[in-house]
């Protein structure tokens, strides 16, 4: 304590000398300069200031003032106080290769108690570790203390929570198949198509407690299109693709996955196909009338999608309602994208329909095709009437006169049929949608048998 008082006295002495040289003497000189400009009153002031007692009292006043200020600061900094360090991360010490730990809080709050000076210094120091030492503990349930690695002996601390009830499981491992899931695919240019994604491996190792591993249904590499640098045709690489494990409900399972991340090689193409737009009238026009002509503003459309899907598309249908139509009409119609088609360069068309007087005509001996028959079977008609039919055409005379046998498709749909004898419906389609096609035979009898 005496050393502290002597140090304070020495400091005050130095402060007084400093203020005497830097403050009192310069102020006195300034006053002396001013007095030269004044009369006898100025000389009186000069005489007063020149007295030794006056300077002594001024110095004493300033010293006392400085002492009080410093003393208050010392008292302020010597008072006990507390600071709370929020959300400090917790580090656990254990054999990570052999065990899985549950129950350790991710963060804790630490209350530091001490003088404000010590607290200020402590806050400026690098962050200290909050530790849970599990060395030597075996599998099972344990209650462990959470310790703050405090290097200052002048500060007390309290950790909240101060302990944790933890469970130690033996760490097991399993091999799981790895699949790829594309995120934010809608960000990809609609004209582009992902042909393939290769992450280099088909299997990963998942590690964790036995009950956690039993929950894992699938492991996915989450390829995010946000991370695709260039959207163009070619091969691209997305690095550090995250892997996640999921249960059967699609919830994330907290297990260790080896490797943690993979690189994905993405092949992008832009398959397209130009196909005709086919106007399909729905309903029947007014009695005695038929569609003479259908004019369309766009006859073709370029569609974008997978190569497999494009191979199945021969035209894009656009339906218009002509029920009870009595005169020419213009339609403005949106084109509905077929399922799986990502982009079309034409999205709407204008269709003009004109009418004429209806006529009829028959085309005989149109062969019946078989569709959707199961593999390994064959179908045969039981009579000549079950093999070929007569088709009645209704339309404007100039239109139906152009129709030939090759323009008509008559078929039976045998999806779901097995071996045996059946009576099935007859369906008719025609290339020219302005014409009505009606089969005079509505049903035919067939025999389905296995191929020799």
BADOTI-964694 format. One record per residue (C-alpha): x, y, z; residue in three letters; residue number from 0. Coordinates in Angstrom, 1 decimal. Layout:
BEGIN
X, Y, Z, ALA, NUM .
...
// end
This chain:
BEGIN
0.0, 0.0, 0.0, UNK, 0 .
2.9, 2.3, 0.8, UNK, 1 .
4.4, 1.7, -2.5, UNK, 2 .
1.1, 2.6, -4.2, UNK, 3 .
1.0, 5.9, -2.2, UNK, 4 .
4.6, 6.8, -3.0, UNK, 5 .
3.9, 6.1, -6.6, UNK, 6 .
0.9, 8.4, -6.5, UNK, 7 .
2.8, 11.2, -4.8, UNK, 8 .
5.5, 10.9, -7.4, UNK, 9 .
2.9, 11.1, -10.2, UNK, 10 .
1.2, 14.1, -8.6, UNK, 11 .
4.6, 15.9, -8.2, UNK, 12 .
5.4, 15.3, -11.8, UNK, 13 .
2.0, 16.5, -12.9, UNK, 14 .
2.4, 19.7, -10.8, UNK, 15 .
5.7, 20.5, -12.4, UNK, 16 .
4.3, 19.7, -15.8, UNK, 17 .
1.3, 22.1, -15.3, UNK, 18 .
3.6, 24.7, -13.9, UNK, 19 .
5.8, 24.7, -16.9, UNK, 20 .
3.2, 24.1, -19.6, UNK, 21 .
0.1, 25.9, -18.2, UNK, 22 .
0.9, 28.4, -15.3, UNK, 23 .
4.0, 30.1, -16.8, UNK, 24 .
2.5, 30.5, -20.3, UNK, 25 .
-0.7, 31.9, -18.8, UNK, 26 .
1.2, 34.3, -16.6, UNK, 27 .
3.2, 35.5, -19.6, UNK, 28 .
0.0, 36.1, -21.5, UNK, 29 .
-1.4, 38.2, -18.7, UNK, 30 .
1.8, 40.2, -18.5, UNK, 31 .
1.6, 41.0, -22.2, UNK, 32 .
-2.0, 42.1, -21.8, UNK, 33 .
-1.2, 44.4, -18.9, UNK, 34 .
1.0, 46.5, -21.0, UNK, 35 .
-2.0, 47.7, -22.9, UNK, 36 .
-3.9, 48.8, -19.9, UNK, 37 .
-3.6, 51.6, -17.4, UNK, 38 .
-2.9, 51.5, -13.7, UNK, 39 .
-5.5, 48.8, -13.1, UNK, 40 .
-3.4, 46.7, -15.4, UNK, 41 .
-0.3, 47.4, -13.3, UNK, 42 .
-2.2, 46.4, -10.2, UNK, 43 .
-3.1, 43.0, -11.8, UNK, 44 .
0.5, 42.7, -12.9, UNK, 45 .
1.7, 43.3, -9.4, UNK, 46 .
-0.8, 40.7, -8.0, UNK, 47 .
0.1, 38.1, -10.5, UNK, 48 .
3.8, 38.7, -9.9, UNK, 49 .
3.5, 37.8, -6.3, UNK, 50 .
4.8, 34.4, -5.2, UNK, 51 .
1.7, 33.6, -3.1, UNK, 52 .
-0.6, 34.2, -6.1, UNK, 53 .
1.2, 31.7, -8.3, UNK, 54 .
1.4, 29.3, -5.4, UNK, 55 .
-2.4, 29.4, -4.9, UNK, 56 .
-3.1, 29.0, -8.6, UNK, 57 .
-0.8, 26.0, -8.8, UNK, 58 .
-2.3, 24.5, -5.6, UNK, 59 .
-5.9, 25.0, -7.0, UNK, 60 .
-5.0, 23.2, -10.3, UNK, 61 .
-3.2, 20.4, -8.5, UNK, 62 .
-6.2, 19.8, -6.2, UNK, 63 .
-8.5, 19.7, -9.2, UNK, 64 .
-6.3, 17.2, -11.0, UNK, 65 .
-6.0, 15.1, -7.9, UNK, 66 .
-9.8, 14.9, -7.5, UNK, 67 .
-10.2, 13.9, -11.2, UNK, 68 .
-7.6, 11.2, -11.0, UNK, 69 .
-8.8, 10.0, -7.7, UNK, 70 .
-12.4, 9.6, -9.0, UNK, 71 .
-11.0, 7.6, -12.0, UNK, 72 .
-9.1, 5.4, -9.7, UNK, 73 .
-12.2, 4.8, -7.6, UNK, 74 .
-14.2, 4.1, -10.7, UNK, 75 .
-11.7, 1.6, -12.1, UNK, 76 .
-11.2, -0.1, -8.7, UNK, 77 .
-14.9, -0.8, -8.2, UNK, 78 .
-16.1, -4.4, -8.8, UNK, 79 .
-18.2, -5.0, -11.8, UNK, 80 .
-19.5, -7.7, -14.1, UNK, 81 .
-19.5, -8.4, -17.8, UNK, 82 .
-21.4, -11.1, -19.7, UNK, 83 .
-19.8, -12.8, -22.7, UNK, 84 .
-22.7, -14.2, -24.8, UNK, 85 .
-22.7, -17.3, -26.9, UNK, 86 .
-19.2, -18.6, -26.3, UNK, 87 .
-18.5, -21.8, -28.3, UNK, 88 .
-17.8, -25.0, -26.4, UNK, 89 .
-15.0, -27.3, -27.3, UNK, 90 .
-15.1, -31.0, -26.2, UNK, 91 .
-11.9, -33.1, -25.7, UNK, 92 .
-12.5, -36.7, -26.6, UNK, 93 .
-11.5, -39.5, -29.0, UNK, 94 .
-13.5, -38.4, -32.1, UNK, 95 .
-12.5, -41.5, -34.1, UNK, 96 .
-14.0, -43.9, -31.5, UNK, 97 .
-17.0, -42.0, -29.9, UNK, 98 .
-20.0, -39.9, -30.7, UNK, 99 .
-21.1, -37.4, -28.1, UNK, 100 .
-24.6, -36.0, -27.5, UNK, 101 .
-25.7, -33.4, -25.0, UNK, 102 .
-22.9, -30.9, -25.2, UNK, 103 .
-24.3, -27.3, -25.7, UNK, 104 .
-23.0, -25.5, -28.7, UNK, 105 .
-22.5, -22.3, -26.8, UNK, 106 .
-22.6, -20.9, -23.2, UNK, 107 .
-22.7, -17.5, -21.6, UNK, 108 .
-19.9, -16.5, -19.3, UNK, 109 .
-20.2, -13.9, -16.5, UNK, 110 .
-16.8, -12.2, -15.6, UNK, 111 .
-16.6, -10.5, -12.2, UNK, 112 .
-13.8, -8.1, -11.2, UNK, 113 .
-12.6, -4.5, -11.3, UNK, 114 .
-13.5, -2.5, -14.3, UNK, 115 .
-9.8, -2.2, -15.1, UNK, 116 .
-9.3, -5.9, -15.1, UNK, 117 .
-12.5, -6.5, -17.0, UNK, 118 .
-11.4, -4.0, -19.7, UNK, 119 .
-8.0, -5.7, -20.1, UNK, 120 .
-9.7, -9.1, -20.2, UNK, 121 .
-12.1, -8.0, -22.9, UNK, 122 .
-9.2, -6.8, -25.0, UNK, 123 .
-7.4, -10.1, -24.7, UNK, 124 .
-7.9, -12.9, -27.2, UNK, 125 .
-10.9, -15.1, -26.5, UNK, 126 .
-10.3, -18.0, -24.2, UNK, 127 .
-11.5, -21.6, -24.7, UNK, 128 .
-14.6, -23.1, -23.0, UNK, 129 .
-13.7, -26.7, -22.5, UNK, 130 .
-15.4, -30.0, -21.7, UNK, 131 .
-12.8, -32.6, -21.0, UNK, 132 .
-14.2, -36.1, -21.7, UNK, 133 .
-10.9, -37.9, -21.8, UNK, 134 .
-11.0, -41.2, -20.0, UNK, 135 .
-14.8, -41.5, -20.1, UNK, 136 .
-16.4, -44.6, -21.5, UNK, 137 .
-19.7, -45.0, -23.3, UNK, 138 .
-22.7, -44.2, -21.3, UNK, 139 .
-24.3, -41.2, -19.6, UNK, 140 .
-22.2, -38.7, -17.7, UNK, 141 .
-22.5, -35.4, -15.9, UNK, 142 .
-19.5, -33.1, -16.8, UNK, 143 .
-18.4, -29.6, -15.8, UNK, 144 .
-18.1, -26.9, -18.4, UNK, 145 .
-14.9, -24.9, -17.7, UNK, 146 .
-13.7, -21.5, -18.9, UNK, 147 .
-10.0, -21.4, -19.5, UNK, 148 .
-9.5, -18.1, -17.6, UNK, 149 .
-5.8, -17.0, -17.5, UNK, 150 .
-6.5, -13.9, -15.3, UNK, 151 .
-6.2, -14.6, -11.6, UNK, 152 .
-7.9, -11.2, -10.7, UNK, 153 .
-11.2, -12.2, -12.3, UNK, 154 .
-13.8, -14.6, -11.1, UNK, 155 .
-16.2, -16.2, -13.6, UNK, 156 .
-19.5, -18.1, -13.8, UNK, 157 .
-20.5, -20.4, -16.8, UNK, 158 .
-24.2, -20.7, -17.7, UNK, 159 .
-24.9, -23.6, -18.0, UNK, 160 .
-22.0, -24.8, -15.8, UNK, 161 .
-22.5, -28.5, -16.5, UNK, 162 .
-23.9, -30.8, -19.1, UNK, 163 .
-25.4, -34.3, -19.1, UNK, 164 .
-23.9, -36.1, -22.0, UNK, 165 .
-24.2, -39.5, -23.7, UNK, 166 .
-21.2, -41.3, -25.2, UNK, 167 .
-21.9, -43.7, -28.0, UNK, 168 .
-19.4, -45.9, -29.8, UNK, 169 .
-18.9, -44.6, -33.3, UNK, 170 .
-19.9, -47.1, -36.1, UNK, 171 .
-19.8, -46.8, -39.9, UNK, 172 .
-21.8, -48.0, -42.9, UNK, 173 .
-21.5, -47.7, -46.6, UNK, 174 .
-24.4, -45.9, -48.4, UNK, 175 .
-25.2, -45.3, -52.0, UNK, 176 .
-24.8, -41.7, -53.1, UNK, 177 .
-27.4, -40.0, -55.3, UNK, 178 .
-27.5, -36.5, -56.8, UNK, 179 .
-30.2, -33.9, -56.2, UNK, 180 .
-30.3, -30.7, -58.2, UNK, 181 .
-31.2, -27.5, -56.3, UNK, 182 .
-32.5, -24.3, -57.9, UNK, 183 .
-32.9, -26.0, -61.3, UNK, 184 .
-35.4, -23.2, -62.3, UNK, 185 .
-32.4, -20.8, -62.4, UNK, 186 .
-31.0, -22.7, -65.4, UNK, 187 .
-31.8, -21.1, -68.8, UNK, 188 .
-35.0, -22.8, -70.1, UNK, 189 .
-33.3, -23.6, -73.4, UNK, 190 .
-30.6, -25.6, -71.6, UNK, 191 .
-30.8, -29.2, -70.4, UNK, 192 .
-28.7, -31.1, -67.9, UNK, 193 .
-27.6, -34.3, -69.7, UNK, 194 .
-25.6, -35.8, -66.8, UNK, 195 .
-24.0, -35.0, -63.4, UNK, 196 .
-21.0, -37.0, -62.3, UNK, 197 .
-19.7, -36.7, -58.8, UNK, 198 .
-17.0, -39.2, -59.2, UNK, 199 .
-18.2, -41.7, -56.6, UNK, 200 .
-21.2, -44.0, -56.1, UNK, 201 .
-20.8, -44.7, -52.4, UNK, 202 .
-19.9, -42.8, -49.2, UNK, 203 .
-19.2, -43.8, -45.6, UNK, 204 .
-21.6, -42.6, -42.9, UNK, 205 .
-20.4, -42.6, -39.3, UNK, 206 .
-22.3, -42.1, -36.1, UNK, 207 .
-24.2, -43.8, -33.3, UNK, 208 .
-26.0, -47.0, -34.2, UNK, 209 .
-29.5, -45.6, -33.8, UNK, 210 .
-28.6, -42.7, -36.1, UNK, 211 .
-27.2, -44.9, -38.8, UNK, 212 .
-30.4, -46.9, -38.8, UNK, 213 .
-32.3, -43.7, -39.6, UNK, 214 .
-30.3, -42.9, -42.8, UNK, 215 .
-32.4, -43.8, -45.9, UNK, 216 .
-30.3, -42.0, -48.5, UNK, 217 .
-27.3, -39.7, -48.9, UNK, 218 .
-27.5, -37.0, -51.5, UNK, 219 .
-25.0, -34.7, -53.2, UNK, 220 .
-26.8, -31.3, -53.4, UNK, 221 .
-25.8, -29.7, -56.7, UNK, 222 .
-26.9, -26.1, -56.5, UNK, 223 .
-27.3, -24.3, -59.9, UNK, 224 .
-26.6, -21.0, -58.1, UNK, 225 .
-23.0, -22.1, -58.1, UNK, 226 .
-22.8, -22.7, -61.8, UNK, 227 .
-20.5, -20.0, -63.1, UNK, 228 .
-21.5, -20.1, -66.8, UNK, 229 .
-24.8, -21.1, -68.3, UNK, 230 .
-23.8, -22.4, -71.6, UNK, 231 .
-23.5, -25.7, -73.6, UNK, 232 .
-20.6, -27.8, -72.5, UNK, 233 .
-19.0, -29.4, -69.4, UNK, 234 .
-18.8, -27.5, -66.2, UNK, 235 .
-17.4, -28.3, -62.7, UNK, 236 .
-19.0, -27.2, -59.4, UNK, 237 .
-16.6, -27.7, -56.5, UNK, 238 .
-17.2, -28.5, -52.9, UNK, 239 .
-20.7, -29.9, -53.4, UNK, 240 .
-22.3, -30.5, -50.0, UNK, 241 .
-23.5, -34.0, -48.9, UNK, 242 .
-26.4, -34.6, -46.6, UNK, 243 .
-28.1, -37.7, -45.2, UNK, 244 .
-31.9, -38.1, -45.0, UNK, 245 .
-34.4, -40.4, -43.4, UNK, 246 .
-37.5, -41.8, -45.1, UNK, 247 .
-39.5, -38.7, -44.4, UNK, 248 .
-36.9, -36.4, -46.0, UNK, 249 .
-35.5, -35.0, -42.7, UNK, 250 .
-31.8, -34.4, -42.3, UNK, 251 .
-30.0, -37.0, -40.2, UNK, 252 .
-27.0, -35.7, -38.2, UNK, 253 .
-24.2, -38.1, -39.1, UNK, 254 .
-20.7, -37.8, -40.2, UNK, 255 .
-20.2, -38.3, -44.0, UNK, 256 .
-16.9, -39.3, -45.6, UNK, 257 .
-16.0, -37.6, -47.8, UNK, 258 .
-17.6, -34.4, -46.5, UNK, 259 .
-17.8, -32.8, -50.0, UNK, 260 .
-17.4, -33.8, -53.7, UNK, 261 .
-16.8, -32.1, -57.0, UNK, 262 .
-19.6, -32.4, -59.6, UNK, 263 .
-19.0, -32.5, -63.4, UNK, 264 .
-22.1, -31.3, -65.2, UNK, 265 .
-22.8, -31.8, -68.9, UNK, 266 .
-25.2, -29.3, -70.4, UNK, 267 .
-26.8, -29.4, -73.9, UNK, 268 .
-29.7, -27.6, -75.6, UNK, 269 .
-31.8, -30.2, -77.5, UNK, 270 .
-34.5, -28.7, -79.6, UNK, 271 .
-36.9, -29.8, -82.3, UNK, 272 .
-39.1, -27.9, -84.8, UNK, 273 .
-42.6, -29.4, -85.0, UNK, 274 .
-45.9, -28.3, -86.7, UNK, 275 .
-48.7, -26.7, -84.7, UNK, 276 .
-51.8, -28.8, -85.1, UNK, 277 .
-55.2, -27.1, -84.6, UNK, 278 .
-57.7, -29.6, -83.1, UNK, 279 .
-61.4, -28.4, -83.3, UNK, 280 .
-63.5, -29.6, -80.3, UNK, 281 .
-67.3, -30.0, -80.7, UNK, 282 .
-69.5, -29.9, -83.8, UNK, 283 .
-70.3, -26.8, -85.8, UNK, 284 .
-73.9, -25.8, -86.6, UNK, 285 .
-76.1, -28.3, -88.4, UNK, 286 .
-75.4, -28.5, -92.1, UNK, 287 .
-72.0, -26.7, -91.8, UNK, 288 .
-68.5, -27.9, -91.9, UNK, 289 .
-65.0, -26.4, -91.5, UNK, 290 .
-63.8, -25.2, -94.8, UNK, 291 .
-60.4, -23.7, -93.8, UNK, 292 .
-58.2, -23.2, -90.8, UNK, 293 .
-55.6, -20.5, -91.1, UNK, 294 .
-53.0, -20.1, -88.3, UNK, 295 .
-50.5, -17.3, -87.7, UNK, 296 .
-47.7, -19.6, -86.9, UNK, 297 .
-47.5, -23.1, -88.4, UNK, 298 .
-44.4, -24.4, -86.6, UNK, 299 .
-42.8, -24.1, -83.1, UNK, 300 .
-39.4, -24.9, -81.8, UNK, 301 .
-39.5, -26.8, -78.5, UNK, 302 .
-36.7, -27.5, -76.0, UNK, 303 .
-36.5, -30.4, -73.6, UNK, 304 .
-34.7, -33.7, -73.1, UNK, 305 .
-33.7, -35.7, -76.2, UNK, 306 .
-35.9, -38.6, -75.1, UNK, 307 .
-39.0, -36.4, -74.8, UNK, 308 .
-38.4, -34.6, -78.1, UNK, 309 .
-38.3, -38.0, -79.9, UNK, 310 .
-41.9, -38.6, -78.8, UNK, 311 .
-43.3, -35.3, -80.0, UNK, 312 .
-44.5, -35.0, -83.6, UNK, 313 .
-46.7, -31.9, -83.2, UNK, 314 .
-48.0, -29.4, -80.7, UNK, 315 .
-51.8, -29.5, -80.4, UNK, 316 .
-53.9, -26.4, -80.0, UNK, 317 .
-57.5, -26.9, -79.2, UNK, 318 .
-60.3, -24.6, -80.2, UNK, 319 .
-64.0, -24.9, -79.3, UNK, 320 .
-66.2, -24.8, -82.5, UNK, 321 .
-69.4, -26.1, -80.8, UNK, 322 .
-72.5, -24.7, -82.8, UNK, 323 .
-70.2, -22.3, -84.8, UNK, 324 .
-72.3, -20.7, -87.6, UNK, 325 .
-69.9, -18.3, -89.2, UNK, 326 .
-66.3, -17.5, -89.6, UNK, 327 .
-64.4, -16.8, -86.3, UNK, 328 .
-61.0, -15.7, -85.2, UNK, 329 .
-59.4, -17.2, -82.1, UNK, 330 .
-56.5, -15.9, -80.0, UNK, 331 .
-55.1, -19.0, -78.2, UNK, 332 .
-52.3, -19.7, -75.8, UNK, 333 .
-50.2, -22.8, -76.6, UNK, 334 .
-50.0, -25.2, -73.7, UNK, 335 .
-46.5, -26.6, -73.2, UNK, 336 .
-46.5, -30.4, -73.2, UNK, 337 .
-45.3, -31.9, -69.9, UNK, 338 .
-41.5, -31.9, -69.8, UNK, 339 .
-41.1, -29.2, -72.4, UNK, 340 .
-39.1, -26.4, -70.9, UNK, 341 .
-39.3, -23.7, -73.5, UNK, 342 .
-41.1, -22.9, -76.8, UNK, 343 .
-40.3, -20.0, -79.1, UNK, 344 .
-44.0, -19.5, -79.9, UNK, 345 .
-46.4, -19.2, -77.0, UNK, 346 .
-49.7, -18.0, -78.7, UNK, 347 .
-51.3, -18.1, -82.1, UNK, 348 .
-54.1, -16.5, -84.0, UNK, 349 .
-56.5, -19.0, -85.7, UNK, 350 .
-59.1, -18.1, -88.3, UNK, 351 .
-61.9, -20.6, -89.0, UNK, 352 .
-64.2, -20.4, -92.1, UNK, 353 .
-67.2, -22.6, -92.8, UNK, 354 .
-68.8, -24.2, -95.8, UNK, 355 .
-71.7, -26.6, -96.5, UNK, 356 .
-71.2, -30.1, -95.2, UNK, 357 .
-70.8, -33.2, -97.5, UNK, 358 .
-70.2, -36.8, -96.7, UNK, 359 .
-68.1, -39.5, -98.3, UNK, 360 .
-67.1, -43.1, -97.4, UNK, 361 .
-63.8, -44.8, -97.6, UNK, 362 .
-63.9, -48.6, -97.4, UNK, 363 .
-61.5, -51.3, -96.4, UNK, 364 .
-59.4, -49.3, -93.9, UNK, 365 .
-57.1, -51.6, -92.0, UNK, 366 .
-57.2, -51.8, -88.2, UNK, 367 .
-53.9, -51.3, -86.3, UNK, 368 .
-53.2, -52.7, -82.9, UNK, 369 .
-51.7, -50.5, -80.1, UNK, 370 .
-50.3, -51.2, -76.7, UNK, 371 .
-50.4, -55.0, -77.0, UNK, 372 .
-48.2, -56.7, -74.3, UNK, 373 .
-44.8, -58.1, -75.3, UNK, 374 .
-45.0, -61.7, -76.5, UNK, 375 .
-48.6, -61.7, -77.7, UNK, 376 .
-50.4, -61.3, -81.0, UNK, 377 .
-53.9, -60.2, -81.9, UNK, 378 .
-56.1, -61.5, -84.8, UNK, 379 .
-59.6, -60.5, -85.9, UNK, 380 .
-62.2, -63.3, -85.8, UNK, 381 .
-63.7, -62.2, -89.2, UNK, 382 .
-63.0, -59.9, -92.2, UNK, 383 .
-65.2, -57.2, -90.5, UNK, 384 .
-62.9, -57.4, -87.5, UNK, 385 .
-59.8, -56.6, -89.6, UNK, 386 .
-61.0, -53.8, -91.9, UNK, 387 .
-63.7, -51.2, -91.5, UNK, 388 .
-65.5, -48.5, -93.5, UNK, 389 .
-65.0, -44.9, -92.5, UNK, 390 .
-67.6, -42.1, -93.1, UNK, 391 .
-66.2, -38.6, -93.7, UNK, 392 .
-68.0, -35.4, -93.0, UNK, 393 .
-66.7, -32.0, -94.2, UNK, 394 .
-66.6, -29.5, -97.0, UNK, 395 .
-66.7, -31.4, -100.3, UNK, 396 .
-63.4, -30.0, -101.6, UNK, 397 .
-61.7, -31.1, -98.4, UNK, 398 .
-63.0, -34.6, -98.0, UNK, 399 .
-62.3, -35.3, -101.7, UNK, 400 .
-58.6, -35.0, -100.9, UNK, 401 .
-58.7, -37.6, -98.2, UNK, 402 .
-57.1, -41.0, -99.0, UNK, 403 .
-56.9, -44.3, -97.2, UNK, 404 .
-53.4, -43.4, -96.0, UNK, 405 .
-54.7, -40.2, -94.2, UNK, 406 .
-56.9, -42.3, -91.8, UNK, 407 .
-55.6, -44.2, -88.8, UNK, 408 .
-58.0, -46.8, -87.4, UNK, 409 .
-56.8, -48.7, -84.3, UNK, 410 .
-57.8, -50.7, -81.2, UNK, 411 .
-56.1, -50.1, -77.8, UNK, 412 .
-55.2, -53.4, -76.1, UNK, 413 .
-53.4, -52.0, -73.1, UNK, 414 .
-54.0, -54.3, -70.1, UNK, 415 .
-55.4, -57.2, -72.2, UNK, 416 .
-54.0, -60.7, -71.8, UNK, 417 .
-54.6, -64.0, -73.6, UNK, 418 .
-58.2, -64.7, -74.7, UNK, 419 .
-61.1, -63.5, -76.9, UNK, 420 .
-62.4, -60.0, -76.5, UNK, 421 .
-64.7, -57.4, -78.0, UNK, 422 .
-63.0, -54.0, -78.1, UNK, 423 .
-63.7, -50.4, -79.2, UNK, 424 .
-62.6, -49.0, -82.5, UNK, 425 .
-60.9, -45.6, -82.6, UNK, 426 .
-60.4, -43.3, -85.6, UNK, 427 .
-57.9, -40.5, -86.2, UNK, 428 .
-57.3, -38.4, -89.4, UNK, 429 .
-54.5, -36.1, -90.5, UNK, 430 .
-56.9, -33.3, -91.6, UNK, 431 .
-58.6, -32.0, -88.5, UNK, 432 .
-61.2, -30.1, -90.5, UNK, 433 .
-62.9, -33.5, -91.2, UNK, 434 .
-65.0, -35.7, -89.0, UNK, 435 .
-64.0, -39.4, -89.2, UNK, 436 .
-66.7, -41.9, -88.1, UNK, 437 .
-66.2, -45.7, -88.1, UNK, 438 .
-69.3, -47.6, -89.2, UNK, 439 .
-68.0, -50.5, -87.1, UNK, 440 .
-67.9, -49.5, -83.4, UNK, 441 .
-66.5, -52.7, -82.0, UNK, 442 .
-64.6, -55.7, -83.3, UNK, 443 .
-63.9, -59.2, -81.9, UNK, 444 .
-60.3, -60.3, -81.6, UNK, 445 .
-58.3, -63.2, -80.3, UNK, 446 .
-55.1, -62.6, -78.3, UNK, 447 .
-52.7, -65.4, -78.1, UNK, 448 .
-49.0, -66.0, -77.3, UNK, 449 .
-46.5, -65.8, -80.1, UNK, 450 .
-45.0, -69.1, -81.3, UNK, 451 .
// end
